[in-house]
Amino acid sequence: MEHGYQGIFLCEYYLLTGDKSVEHAINEITVTLAKGQSMYGTLGHGISDLTDQGKFHGSITAS
């Protein structure tokens, strides 16, 4: 999963250039990572599974 690196790159690019065209991508990446945290607040090599109730922040699967 490259979301973290993509987010850092886009944020650095935005800070250097002020290019507002990347704001939507930064937001999408950030929200995806936040929703993908496990029930313990950790991240693995991907986003967490959904809980048995279909909600965010389930367990991290072994990769």
C-alpha positions in Angstrom: 0.0 0.0 0.0 1.5 3.3 -1.1 -1.1 5.7 0.3 1.3 7.0 3.0 4.0 7.8 0.5 1.6 9.3 -2.0 0.1 11.5 0.7 3.5 12.7 1.9 4.6 13.5 -1.7 1.4 15.3 -2.5 1.5 17.4 0.7 5.2 18.3 0.1 4.3 19.2 -3.5 1.3 21.3 -2.3 3.5 23.1 0.3 6.1 24.0 -2.3 3.8 25.0 -5.2 0.4 25.9 -3.6 -1.2 23.9 -6.4 -4.8 23.5 -5.3 -5.5 20.8 -7.8 -4.0 18.2 -5.5 -6.2 19.1 -2.5 -8.9 16.5 -3.4 -6.3 13.7 -3.7 -4.7 14.7 -0.4 -8.1 14.6 1.3 -9.1 11.2 -0.2 -5.8 9.6 0.8 -6.0 11.0 4.3 -9.6 9.8 4.8 -8.8 6.4 3.4 -5.9 6.0 5.8 -7.9 7.2 8.8 -10.8 4.8 8.0 -8.3 2.0 7.4 -6.8 2.0 10.9 -7.3 -1.1 12.9 -9.4 -1.2 16.1 -6.1 -0.5 17.9 -5.1 2.5 15.8 -2.4 0.6 13.9 -1.8 0.1 10.2 -0.4 -2.9 8.4 0.6 -3.4 4.8 -2.9 -2.5 3.9 -6.1 -1.1 5.4 -7.9 -3.1 8.1 -10.9 -5.4 7.4 -14.4 -4.3 8.3 -15.8 -5.5 11.6 -18.4 -8.3 11.8 -21.0 -5.5 11.8 -19.6 -4.0 8.6 -18.0 -1.0 10.3 -14.5 0.5 9.9 -11.6 -0.3 12.2 -11.6 -4.1 12.2 -8.6 -6.3 12.5 -5.5 -6.1 10.3 -5.1 -9.2 8.2 -1.8 -11.1 8.0 0.1 -10.5 4.8 
